Amino acid sequence: MPMPAASSQREPQPAAGSAPALTVAGIAAILASGCCVVPLLLALAGISGTWISQLRRIEPYSPWLLGLSFAALGTAAWRLFRRPSQAAACASDGIDCRQMNGVARRWFWVVAFLAIVPLAVPLVAPWFY
């Protein structure tokens, strides 16, 4: 039985599944840093008010959010950096895939930095006090 022509003409994109994982990782990392890093950045930017102290309510959830962030980063890394199988090869020259993977990989490192900041701040903060 011959395969349908429409399914054989589609060009699979190997990094297509990394965008949701990177989005979840980025949101979780920003929320995890909401108790400690965000108030400091707001104070440095000149934004103040009593409402900033309300951000401390997020602190008990920070380890869970960091865990979610690193799990999503692991999923995105697996989808971005694994070698594609022969069936998942892009167009004949593969230029489109390399460009898309390059942008997604850059975003991966930006989000990874955002996830490391909430871990590093408590370790580095005593040096400044």
The first five atom37 places (N, CA, C, CB, O) and aatype in JSON, in Angstrom:
{
  "aatype": [12, 14, 12, 14, 0, 0, 15, 15, 5, 1, 6, 14, 5, 14, 0, 0, 7, 15, 0, 14, 0, 10, 16, 19, 0, 7, 9, 0, 0, 9, 10, 0, 15, 7, 4, 4, 19, 19, 14, 10, 10, 10, 0, 10, 0, 7, 9, 15, 7, 16, 17, 9, 15, 5, 10, 1, 1, 9, 6, 14, 18, 15, 14, 17, 10, 10, 7, 10, 15, 13, 0, 0, 10, 7, 16, 0, 0, 17, 1, 10, 13, 1, 1, 14, 15, 5, 0, 0, 0, 4, 0, 15, 3, 7, 9, 3, 4, 1, 5, 12, 2, 7, 19, 0, 1, 1, 17, 13, 17, 19, 19, 0, 13, 10, 0, 9, 19, 14, 10, 0, 19, 14, 10, 19, 0, 14, 17, 13, 18],
  "atom_mask": [
    [1, 1, 1, 1, 1],
    [1, 1, 1, 1, 1],
    [1, 1, 1, 1, 1],
    [1, 1, 1, 1, 1],
    [1, 1, 1, 1, 1],
    [1, 1, 1, 1, 1],
    [1, 1, 1, 1, 1],
    [1, 1, 1, 1, 1],
    [1, 1, 1, 1, 1],
    [1, 1, 1, 1, 1],
    [1, 1, 1, 1, 1],
    [1, 1, 1, 1, 1],
    [1, 1, 1, 1, 1],
    [1, 1, 1, 1, 1],
    [1, 1, 1, 1, 1],
    [1, 1, 1, 1, 1],
    [1, 1, 1, 0, 1],
    [1, 1, 1, 1, 1],
    [1, 1, 1, 1, 1],
    [1, 1, 1, 1, 1],
    [1, 1, 1, 1, 1],
    [1, 1, 1, 1, 1],
    [1, 1, 1, 1, 1],
    [1, 1, 1, 1, 1],
    [1, 1, 1, 1, 1],
    [1, 1, 1, 0, 1],
    [1, 1, 1, 1, 1],
    [1, 1, 1, 1, 1],
    [1, 1, 1, 1, 1],
    [1, 1, 1, 1, 1],
    [1, 1, 1, 1, 1],
    [1, 1, 1, 1, 1],
    [1, 1, 1, 1, 1],
    [1, 1, 1, 0, 1],
    [1, 1, 1, 1, 1],
    [1, 1, 1, 1, 1],
    [1, 1, 1, 1, 1],
    [1, 1, 1, 1, 1],
    [1, 1, 1, 1, 1],
    [1, 1, 1, 1, 1],
    [1, 1, 1, 1, 1],
    [1, 1, 1, 1, 1],
    [1, 1, 1, 1, 1],
    [1, 1, 1, 1, 1],
    [1, 1, 1, 1, 1],
    [1, 1, 1, 0, 1],
    [1, 1, 1, 1, 1],
    [1, 1, 1, 1, 1],
    [1, 1, 1, 0, 1],
    [1, 1, 1, 1, 1],
    [1, 1, 1, 1, 1],
    [1, 1, 1, 1, 1],
    [1, 1, 1, 1, 1],
    [1, 1, 1, 1, 1],
    [1, 1, 1, 1, 1],
    [1, 1, 1, 1, 1],
    [1, 1, 1, 1, 1],
    [1, 1, 1, 1, 1],
    [1, 1, 1, 1, 1],
    [1, 1, 1, 1, 1],
    [1, 1, 1, 1, 1],
    [1, 1, 1, 1, 1],
    [1, 1, 1, 1, 1],
    [1, 1, 1, 1, 1],
    [1, 1, 1, 1, 1],
    [1, 1, 1, 1, 1],
    [1, 1, 1, 0, 1],
    [1, 1, 1, 1, 1],
    [1, 1, 1, 1, 1],
    [1, 1, 1, 1, 1],
    [1, 1, 1, 1, 1],
    [1, 1, 1, 1, 1],
    [1, 1, 1, 1, 1],
    [1, 1, 1, 0, 1],
    [1, 1, 1, 1, 1],
    [1, 1, 1, 1, 1],
    [1, 1, 1, 1, 1],
    [1, 1, 1, 1, 1],
    [1, 1, 1, 1, 1],
    [1, 1, 1, 1, 1],
    [1, 1, 1, 1, 1],
    [1, 1, 1, 1, 1],
    [1, 1, 1, 1, 1],
    [1, 1, 1, 1, 1],
    [1, 1, 1, 1, 1],
    [1, 1, 1, 1, 1],
    [1, 1, 1, 1, 1],
    [1, 1, 1, 1, 1],
    [1, 1, 1, 1, 1],
    [1, 1, 1, 1, 1],
    [1, 1, 1, 1, 1],
    [1, 1, 1, 1, 1],
    [1, 1, 1, 1, 1],
    [1, 1, 1, 0, 1],
    [1, 1, 1, 1, 1],
    [1, 1, 1, 1, 1],
    [1, 1, 1, 1, 1],
    [1, 1, 1, 1, 1],
    [1, 1, 1, 1, 1],
    [1, 1, 1, 1, 1],
    [1, 1, 1, 1, 1],
    [1, 1, 1, 0, 1],
    [1, 1, 1, 1, 1],
    [1, 1, 1, 1, 1],
    [1, 1, 1, 1, 1],
    [1, 1, 1, 1, 1],
    [1, 1, 1, 1, 1],
    [1, 1, 1, 1, 1],
    [1, 1, 1, 1, 1],
    [1, 1, 1, 1, 1],
    [1, 1, 1, 1, 1],
    [1, 1, 1, 1, 1],
    [1, 1, 1, 1, 1],
    [1, 1, 1, 1, 1],
    [1, 1, 1, 1, 1],
    [1, 1, 1, 1, 1],
    [1, 1, 1, 1, 1],
    [1, 1, 1, 1, 1],
    [1, 1, 1, 1, 1],
    [1, 1, 1, 1, 1],
    [1, 1, 1, 1, 1],
    [1, 1, 1, 1, 1],
    [1, 1, 1, 1, 1],
    [1, 1, 1, 1, 1],
    [1, 1, 1, 1, 1],
    [1, 1, 1, 1, 1],
    [1, 1, 1, 1, 1],
    [1, 1, 1, 1, 1],
    [1, 1, 1, 1, 1]
  ],
  "atom_positions": [
    [[0.85, -1.17, 0.0], [0.0, 0.0, 0.0], [0.89, 1.23, 0.0], [-0.96, 0.0, 1.22], [1.73, 1.37, 0.89]],
    [[0.75, 2.14, -0.97], [1.6, 3.32, -1.06], [1.26, 4.32, 0.05], [1.45, 3.99, -2.44], [0.12, 4.41, 0.52]],
    [[2.3, 5.07, 0.45], [2.1, 6.09, 1.49], [1.46, 7.32, 0.87], [3.45, 6.46, 2.17], [1.72, 7.62, -0.3]],
    [[0.64, 8.04, 1.62], [0.05, 9.27, 1.08], [1.14, 10.3, 0.77], [-0.98, 9.86, 2.07], [2.12, 10.42, 1.5]],
    [[0.93, 11.03, -0.29], [1.93, 12.01, -0.75], [2.03, 13.19, 0.21], [1.58, 12.5, -2.14], [3.11, 13.77, 0.34]],
    [[0.94, 13.55, 0.87], [0.96, 14.73, 1.74], [1.89, 14.52, 2.94], [-0.45, 15.07, 2.22], [2.59, 15.45, 3.34]],
    [[1.89, 13.33, 3.52], [2.71, 13.11, 4.71], [4.19, 13.0, 4.37], [2.25, 11.85, 5.43], [5.04, 13.31, 5.21]],
    [[4.52, 12.58, 3.15], [5.93, 12.46, 2.79], [6.52, 13.8, 2.36], [6.1, 11.44, 1.67], [7.74, 13.94, 2.31]],
    [[5.67, 14.8, 2.05], [6.17, 16.09, 1.61], [6.36, 17.06, 2.77], [5.24, 16.68, 0.6], [6.99, 18.1, 2.61]],
    [[5.83, 16.72, 3.94], [6.0, 17.61, 5.08], [7.43, 17.6, 5.54], [5.07, 17.21, 6.22], [8.1, 16.56, 5.52]],
    [[7.92, 18.77, 5.96], [9.28, 18.89, 6.46], [9.24, 18.96, 7.97], [10.0, 20.14, 5.86], [8.8, 19.98, 8.51]],
    [[9.68, 17.94, 8.68], [9.65, 17.99, 10.13], [10.66, 19.0, 10.67], [9.92, 16.62, 10.72], [11.71, 19.22, 10.07]],
    [[10.32, 19.6, 11.79], [11.2, 20.57, 12.42], [11.61, 20.01, 13.78], [10.5, 21.97, 12.56], [10.77, 19.86, 14.66]],
    [[12.88, 19.71, 13.98], [13.3, 19.05, 15.18], [13.16, 19.86, 16.45], [14.67, 18.64, 15.04], [12.99, 19.27, 17.52]],
    [[13.22, 21.18, 16.39], [13.15, 21.99, 17.6], [11.76, 22.54, 17.85], [14.13, 23.12, 17.52], [11.6, 23.41, 18.71]],
    [[10.75, 22.05, 17.13], [9.41, 22.61, 17.27], [8.86, 22.42, 18.67], [8.48, 21.99, 16.25], [8.08, 23.25, 19.14]],
    [[9.23, 21.35, 19.36], [8.7, 21.1, 20.69], [9.46, 21.8, 21.79], [0.0, 0.0, 0.0], [9.09, 21.66, 22.95]],
    [[10.49, 22.56, 21.47], [11.27, 23.21, 22.51], [10.66, 24.53, 22.96], [12.68, 23.43, 22.03], [10.94, 24.97, 24.08]],
    [[9.85, 25.17, 22.15], [9.29, 26.48, 22.51], [8.39, 26.41, 23.74], [8.51, 27.05, 21.34], [8.55, 27.24, 24.63]],
    [[7.45, 25.47, 23.84], [6.63, 25.41, 25.07], [7.47, 25.12, 26.31], [5.55, 24.35, 24.93], [7.21, 25.68, 27.38]],
    [[8.45, 24.26, 26.19], [9.29, 23.93, 27.33], [10.11, 25.15, 27.76], [10.22, 22.76, 27.01], [10.26, 25.39, 28.96]],
    [[10.63, 25.91, 26.8], [11.38, 27.13, 27.14], [10.47, 28.18, 27.76], [12.05, 27.7, 25.89], [10.9, 28.91, 28.66]],
    [[9.24, 28.27, 27.3], [8.3, 29.23, 27.87], [7.98, 28.89, 29.32], [7.01, 29.27, 27.04], [7.99, 29.76, 30.18]],
    [[7.7, 27.62, 29.58], [7.41, 27.18, 30.95], [8.62, 27.41, 31.84], [7.01, 25.69, 30.98], [8.48, 27.88, 32.97]],
    [[9.81, 27.1, 31.35], [11.03, 27.29, 32.14], [11.25, 28.76, 32.44], [12.23, 26.72, 31.4], [11.63, 29.11, 33.57]],
    [[11.03, 29.63, 31.48], [11.23, 31.06, 31.7], [10.24, 31.64, 32.7], [0.0, 0.0, 0.0], [10.62, 32.41, 33.57]],
    [[8.97, 31.27, 32.57], [7.96, 31.78, 33.51], [8.23, 31.26, 34.91], [6.54, 31.36, 33.05], [8.14, 32.02, 35.88]],
    [[8.57, 29.98, 35.04], [8.87, 29.42, 36.36], [10.11, 30.07, 36.97], [9.07, 27.9, 36.26], [10.14, 30.3, 38.18]],
    [[11.12, 30.35, 36.18], [12.33, 30.99, 36.7], [12.05, 32.41, 37.17], [13.44, 31.0, 35.63], [12.56, 32.84, 38.21]],
    [[11.24, 33.15, 36.42], [10.9, 34.52, 36.83], [10.07, 34.5, 38.1], [10.14, 35.25, 35.7], [10.28, 35.33, 38.99]],
    [[9.12, 33.57, 38.21], [8.33, 33.47, 39.43], [9.17, 33.02, 40.61], [7.17, 32.51, 39.23], [8.96, 33.48, 41.74]],
    [[10.14, 32.13, 40.37], [11.0, 31.67, 41.45], [11.87, 32.8, 41.98], [11.89, 30.51, 40.98], [12.21, 32.82, 43.16]],
    [[12.23, 33.73, 41.13], [13.05, 34.85, 41.58], [12.2, 36.01, 42.07], [13.96, 35.32, 40.46], [12.74, 37.05, 42.45]],
    [[10.88, 35.86, 42.06], [9.98, 36.93, 42.46], [10.11, 37.35, 43.9], [0.0, 0.0, 0.0], [9.84, 38.5, 44.23]],
    [[10.53, 36.45, 44.77], [10.63, 36.79, 46.19], [11.9, 37.54, 46.52], [10.55, 35.54, 47.04], [11.91, 38.34, 47.46]],
    [[12.95, 37.32, 45.79], [14.26, 37.84, 46.19], [14.86, 38.8, 45.16], [15.22, 36.69, 46.43], [15.28, 39.9, 45.51]],
    [[14.9, 38.39, 43.93], [15.6, 39.15, 42.89], [14.74, 40.29, 42.37], [16.02, 38.24, 41.74], [15.24, 41.41, 42.18]],
    [[13.47, 40.04, 42.13], [12.6, 41.06, 41.55], [12.48, 42.29, 42.45], [11.22, 40.48, 41.28], [12.57, 43.41, 41.95]],
    [[12.26, 42.14, 43.79], [12.23, 43.36, 44.62], [13.54, 44.15, 44.58], [11.92, 42.99, 46.06], [13.52, 45.38, 44.59]],
    [[14.66, 43.45, 44.53], [15.95, 44.15, 44.44], [16.05, 44.92, 43.13], [17.11, 43.15, 44.56], [16.49, 46.07, 43.12]],
    [[15.66, 44.3, 42.03], [15.71, 44.99, 40.74], [14.75, 46.17, 40.69], [15.38, 44.01, 39.61], [15.07, 47.22, 40.12]],
    [[13.57, 46.01, 41.3], [12.63, 47.13, 41.34], [13.17, 48.28, 42.17], [11.28, 46.67, 41.9], [13.01, 49.45, 41.79]],
    [[13.82, 47.97, 43.29], [14.39, 49.03, 44.13], [15.54, 49.73, 43.4], [14.89, 48.45, 45.47], [15.69, 50.95, 43.5]],
    [[16.35, 48.97, 42.68], [17.44, 49.58, 41.91], [16.91, 50.46, 40.79], [18.35, 48.51, 41.34], [17.55, 51.44, 40.4]],
    [[15.75, 50.11, 40.27], [15.15, 50.9, 39.19], [14.4, 52.12, 39.73], [14.21, 50.04, 38.36], [13.9, 52.93, 38.95]],
    [[14.31, 52.24, 41.06], [13.63, 53.38, 41.65], [12.15, 53.17, 41.88], [0.0, 0.0, 0.0], [11.44, 54.11, 42.21]],
    [[11.69, 51.95, 41.71], [10.28, 51.65, 41.93], [10.15, 51.1, 43.34], [9.72, 50.62, 40.86], [10.8, 50.12, 43.7]],
    [[9.31, 51.75, 44.14], [9.16, 51.29, 45.51], [7.71, 51.38, 45.92], [10.05, 52.11, 46.46], [6.86, 51.92, 45.22]],
    [[7.47, 50.84, 47.06], [6.12, 50.85, 47.61], [5.96, 49.69, 48.58], [0.0, 0.0, 0.0], [6.77, 48.77, 48.61]],
    [[4.91, 49.76, 49.36], [4.7, 48.69, 50.33], [4.26, 47.4, 49.65], [3.66, 49.12, 51.36], [4.36, 46.32, 50.25]],
    [[3.78, 47.49, 48.45], [3.32, 46.29, 47.74], [4.46, 45.35, 47.39], [2.59, 46.69, 46.47], [4.23, 44.16, 47.17]],
    [[5.69, 45.86, 47.35], [6.83, 45.01, 47.02], [7.03, 43.94, 48.09], [8.11, 45.86, 46.86], [7.48, 42.83, 47.79]],
    [[6.7, 44.26, 49.34], [6.85, 43.26, 50.39], [5.89, 42.09, 50.2], [6.62, 43.89, 51.76], [6.12, 41.01, 50.75]],
    [[4.84, 42.28, 49.45], [3.9, 41.19, 49.19], [4.49, 40.1, 48.29], [2.63, 41.74, 48.56], [3.98, 38.99, 48.23]],
    [[5.57, 40.43, 47.61], [6.22, 39.43, 46.75], [6.86, 38.31, 47.57], [7.27, 40.09, 45.86], [7.19, 37.26, 47.02]],
    [[7.05, 38.52, 48.86], [7.62, 37.48, 49.73], [6.69, 36.28, 49.85], [7.91, 38.04, 51.12], [7.13, 35.21, 50.26]],
    [[5.44, 36.43, 49.5], [4.5, 35.31, 49.57], [4.86, 34.2, 48.59], [3.08, 35.8, 49.29], [4.42, 33.06, 48.76]],
    [[5.64, 34.5, 47.6], [6.04, 33.51, 46.59], [7.19, 32.64, 47.1], [6.44, 34.2, 45.28], [7.44, 31.57, 46.56]],
    [[7.89, 33.09, 48.13], [9.11, 32.4, 48.59], [8.92, 30.92, 48.91], [9.63, 33.09, 49.8], [9.79, 30.14, 48.55]],
    [[7.84, 30.48, 49.57], [7.71, 29.04, 49.84], [7.62, 28.18, 48.58], [6.49, 28.79, 50.69], [7.93, 26.99, 48.61]],
    [[7.2, 28.77, 47.48], [7.04, 28.03, 46.23], [8.29, 28.07, 45.37], [5.88, 28.59, 45.45], [8.35, 27.41, 44.33]],
    [[9.29, 28.84, 45.78], [10.5, 29.02, 44.97], [11.22, 27.71, 44.64], [11.44, 29.94, 45.7], [11.59, 27.52, 43.49]],
    [[11.44, 26.8, 45.6], [12.11, 25.53, 45.22], [11.31, 24.71, 44.22], [12.36, 24.69, 46.46], [11.89, 24.09, 43.32]],
    [[10.0, 24.7, 44.36], [9.17, 23.95, 43.42], [9.2, 24.57, 42.03], [7.73, 23.87, 43.92], [9.25, 23.87, 41.02]],
    [[9.18, 25.9, 42.0], [9.24, 26.59, 40.71], [10.6, 26.39, 40.04], [8.96, 28.09, 40.89], [10.68, 26.25, 38.82]],
    [[11.67, 26.38, 40.84], [12.99, 26.11, 40.27], [13.07, 24.69, 39.73], [14.08, 26.33, 41.32], [13.65, 24.45, 38.68]],
    [[12.47, 23.74, 40.47], [12.44, 22.36, 39.98], [11.69, 22.25, 38.67], [0.0, 0.0, 0.0], [12.13, 21.55, 37.75]],
    [[10.55, 22.93, 38.58], [9.78, 22.95, 37.33], [10.59, 23.59, 36.22], [8.44, 23.69, 37.52], [10.58, 23.12, 35.08]],
    [[11.28, 24.67, 36.54], [12.09, 25.36, 35.55], [13.2, 24.46, 35.01], [12.71, 26.64, 36.15], [13.4, 24.37, 33.79]],
    [[13.91, 23.77, 35.91], [15.0, 22.9, 35.45], [14.48, 21.66, 34.72], [15.86, 22.48, 36.63], [15.14, 21.16, 33.81]],
    [[13.31, 21.15, 35.11], [12.72, 20.02, 34.37], [12.35, 20.46, 32.95], [11.47, 19.47, 35.11], [12.59, 19.73, 31.99]],
    [[11.75, 21.65, 32.83], [11.4, 22.15, 31.5], [12.65, 22.46, 30.69], [10.53, 23.4, 31.62], [12.67, 22.24, 29.47]],
    [[13.7, 22.97, 31.35], [14.96, 23.21, 30.64], [15.57, 21.91, 30.17], [15.96, 23.96, 31.54], [16.12, 21.84, 29.07]],
    [[15.48, 20.87, 30.98], [15.99, 19.56, 30.57], [15.25, 19.03, 29.35], [0.0, 0.0, 0.0], [15.86, 18.47, 28.43]],
    [[13.93, 19.21, 29.34], [13.14, 18.78, 28.18], [13.52, 19.59, 26.94], [11.63, 18.94, 28.47], [13.68, 19.02, 25.86]],
    [[13.66, 20.89, 27.1], [14.03, 21.73, 25.96], [15.43, 21.38, 25.46], [13.97, 23.22, 26.33], [15.67, 21.33, 24.26]],
    [[16.35, 21.13, 26.39], [17.72, 20.77, 25.99], [17.72, 19.45, 25.24], [18.65, 20.68, 27.22], [18.43, 19.29, 24.24]],
    [[16.94, 18.51, 25.71], [16.88, 17.21, 25.02], [16.34, 17.38, 23.61], [16.0, 16.21, 25.82], [16.83, 16.75, 22.68]],
    [[15.34, 18.23, 23.44], [14.76, 18.43, 22.11], [15.66, 19.28, 21.21], [13.4, 19.09, 22.23], [15.62, 19.13, 19.99]],
    [[16.45, 20.16, 21.8], [17.3, 21.03, 20.98], [18.64, 20.41, 20.62], [17.54, 22.32, 21.7], [19.11, 20.56, 19.49]],
    [[19.26, 19.71, 21.56], [20.65, 19.3, 21.38], [20.83, 17.83, 21.0], [21.4, 19.58, 22.63], [21.96, 17.4, 20.75]],
    [[19.77, 17.06, 20.95], [19.94, 15.66, 20.52], [20.13, 15.63, 19.01], [18.72, 14.79, 20.95], [19.69, 16.52, 18.28]],
    [[20.78, 14.6, 18.57], [20.99, 14.46, 17.13], [19.69, 13.99, 16.48], [22.15, 13.46, 16.82], [19.09, 13.0, 16.92]],
    [[19.24, 14.68, 15.43], [18.01, 14.25, 14.77], [18.24, 12.94, 14.01], [17.5, 15.34, 13.81], [19.31, 12.7, 13.47]],
    [[17.21, 12.13, 13.99], [17.31, 10.88, 13.25], [17.25, 11.19, 11.76], [16.18, 9.89, 13.66], [16.93, 12.31, 11.35]],
    [[17.55, 10.2, 10.96], [17.52, 10.39, 9.51], [16.1, 10.73, 9.04], [18.02, 9.12, 8.78], [15.94, 11.48, 8.08]],
    [[15.1, 10.19, 9.69], [13.72, 10.48, 9.29], [13.33, 11.91, 9.59], [12.75, 9.53, 9.98], [12.45, 12.47, 8.94]],
    [[13.99, 12.53, 10.59], [13.64, 13.89, 10.98], [14.52, 14.93, 10.3], [13.74, 14.04, 12.47], [14.48, 16.1, 10.67]],
    [[15.29, 14.53, 9.32], [16.15, 15.49, 8.62], [15.29, 16.49, 7.88], [17.12, 14.76, 7.64], [14.23, 16.15, 7.34]],
    [[15.75, 17.73, 7.86], [14.96, 18.78, 7.21], [15.14, 18.73, 5.7], [15.36, 20.17, 7.76], [15.48, 17.7, 5.13]],
    [[14.91, 19.85, 5.08], [15.01, 19.94, 3.63], [16.37, 19.46, 3.17], [14.76, 21.39, 3.16], [17.25, 19.19, 3.99]],
    [[16.55, 19.35, 1.89], [17.77, 18.75, 1.35], [19.04, 19.42, 1.85], [17.74, 18.8, -0.15], [20.03, 18.73, 2.12]],
    [[19.05, 20.75, 1.99], [20.26, 21.41, 2.47], [20.24, 21.64, 3.97], [20.44, 22.73, 1.75], [21.31, 21.76, 4.57]],
    [[19.08, 21.7, 4.61], [18.97, 21.83, 6.06], [19.27, 23.21, 6.6], [0.0, 0.0, 0.0], [19.46, 23.36, 7.81]],
    [[19.31, 24.23, 5.76], [19.63, 25.58, 6.22], [18.55, 26.1, 7.15], [19.81, 26.53, 5.03], [18.86, 26.71, 8.18]],
    [[17.28, 25.87, 6.82], [16.19, 26.36, 7.66], [16.26, 25.76, 9.05], [14.84, 26.03, 7.02], [16.01, 26.45, 10.04]],
    [[16.59, 24.49, 9.14], [16.67, 23.84, 10.45], [17.8, 24.42, 11.27], [16.86, 22.33, 10.29], [17.63, 24.64, 12.47]],
    [[18.93, 24.67, 10.67], [20.06, 25.23, 11.42], [19.73, 26.61, 11.95], [21.31, 25.29, 10.53], [20.08, 26.94, 13.08]],
    [[19.04, 27.44, 11.13], [18.7, 28.78, 11.58], [17.71, 28.73, 12.73], [18.12, 29.6, 10.42], [17.85, 29.47, 13.71]],
    [[16.7, 27.86, 12.63], [15.71, 27.76, 13.68], [16.35, 27.21, 14.96], [14.54, 26.87, 13.24], [16.06, 27.71, 16.05]],
    [[17.19, 26.21, 14.84], [17.85, 25.67, 16.01], [18.78, 26.69, 16.64], [18.63, 24.42, 15.64], [18.91, 26.73, 17.87]],
    [[19.42, 27.53, 15.84], [20.31, 28.55, 16.39], [19.56, 29.56, 17.25], [0.0, 0.0, 0.0], [20.03, 29.91, 18.32]],
    [[18.4, 30.02, 16.79], [17.6, 30.96, 17.56], [17.07, 30.29, 18.82], [16.43, 31.51, 16.7], [17.12, 30.88, 19.9]],
    [[16.57, 29.08, 18.7], [16.04, 28.36, 19.86], [17.15, 28.07, 20.87], [15.36, 27.05, 19.42], [16.92, 28.12, 22.07]],
    [[18.33, 27.77, 20.39], [19.44, 27.5, 21.31], [19.88, 28.76, 22.04], [20.63, 26.89, 20.56], [20.25, 28.71, 23.21]],
    [[19.83, 29.9, 21.35], [20.16, 31.16, 22.04], [19.14, 31.45, 23.13], [20.21, 32.33, 21.05], [19.52, 31.85, 24.23]],
    [[17.86, 31.26, 22.84], [16.83, 31.45, 23.85], [16.99, 30.46, 25.0], [15.44, 31.3, 23.23], [16.71, 30.79, 26.15]],
    [[17.44, 29.26, 24.69], [17.68, 28.27, 25.74], [18.69, 28.8, 26.75], [18.16, 26.94, 25.14], [18.48, 28.68, 27.95]],
    [[19.78, 29.38, 26.26], [20.81, 29.87, 27.18], [20.34, 31.1, 27.95], [22.08, 30.2, 26.4], [20.74, 31.28, 29.1]],
    [[19.51, 31.94, 27.36], [18.94, 33.08, 28.09], [18.06, 32.59, 29.23], [18.12, 33.99, 27.14], [18.16, 33.08, 30.36]],
    [[17.2, 31.62, 28.94], [16.31, 31.08, 29.97], [17.11, 30.32, 31.02], [15.24, 30.16, 29.33], [16.77, 30.36, 32.2]],
    [[18.16, 29.62, 30.61], [19.0, 28.92, 31.58], [19.65, 29.92, 32.54], [20.08, 28.08, 30.87], [19.76, 29.64, 33.73]],
    [[20.08, 31.06, 32.03], [20.64, 32.1, 32.9], [19.58, 32.61, 33.87], [21.2, 33.27, 32.07], [19.87, 32.8, 35.06]],
    [[18.35, 32.82, 33.38], [17.27, 33.25, 34.25], [16.98, 32.23, 35.35], [16.01, 33.51, 33.44], [16.61, 32.62, 36.46]],
    [[17.14, 30.96, 35.06], [16.89, 29.93, 36.06], [18.02, 29.82, 37.07], [16.68, 28.59, 35.38], [17.79, 29.4, 38.2]],
    [[19.23, 30.18, 36.68], [20.38, 30.08, 37.59], [20.42, 31.27, 38.55], [21.7, 29.99, 36.79], [20.94, 31.14, 39.66]],
    [[19.89, 32.41, 38.15], [19.93, 33.6, 38.99], [19.29, 33.37, 40.37], [19.24, 34.75, 38.29], [19.91, 33.74, 41.37]],
    [[18.07, 32.79, 40.48], [17.51, 32.59, 41.81], [18.34, 31.63, 42.67], [16.11, 32.06, 41.7], [18.29, 31.7, 43.9]],
    [[19.1, 30.75, 42.05], [19.98, 29.88, 42.83], [21.23, 30.61, 43.28], [20.37, 28.65, 42.01], [21.73, 30.35, 44.38]],
    [[21.73, 31.51, 42.47], [23.0, 32.18, 42.77], [22.84, 33.34, 43.75], [23.62, 32.68, 41.5], [23.77, 33.63, 44.5]],
    [[21.7, 34.01, 43.76], [21.53, 35.19, 44.61], [21.72, 34.87, 46.09], [20.16, 35.8, 44.38], [22.44, 35.6, 46.76]],
    [[21.1, 33.81, 46.65], [21.33, 33.53, 48.07], [22.78, 33.16, 48.37], [20.42, 32.41, 48.53], [23.25, 33.37, 49.49]],
    [[23.49, 32.61, 47.42], [24.89, 32.26, 47.64], [25.81, 33.46, 47.58], [25.34, 31.23, 46.62], [26.82, 33.51, 48.29]],
    [[25.46, 34.44, 46.74], [26.33, 35.6, 46.54], [25.93, 36.76, 47.45], [26.28, 36.05, 45.07], [26.76, 37.62, 47.74]],
    [[24.7, 36.8, 47.92], [24.2, 37.92, 48.72], [25.02, 38.19, 49.97], [22.78, 37.67, 49.1], [25.23, 39.36, 50.3]],
    [[25.51, 37.18, 50.7], [26.3, 37.49, 51.91], [27.57, 38.29, 51.62], [26.67, 36.21, 52.61], [28.07, 38.97, 52.52]],
    [[28.09, 38.25, 50.44], [29.28, 39.03, 50.1], [29.0, 40.53, 50.11], [29.79, 38.62, 48.74], [29.92, 41.33, 50.28]],
    [[27.73, 40.9, 49.94], [27.37, 42.32, 49.84], [26.81, 42.89, 51.14], [26.36, 42.5, 48.74], [26.54, 44.09, 51.22]],
    [[26.62, 42.05, 52.16], [26.05, 42.53, 53.43], [27.07, 42.51, 54.52], [24.86, 41.7, 53.84], [26.77, 42.88, 55.65]]
  ]
}
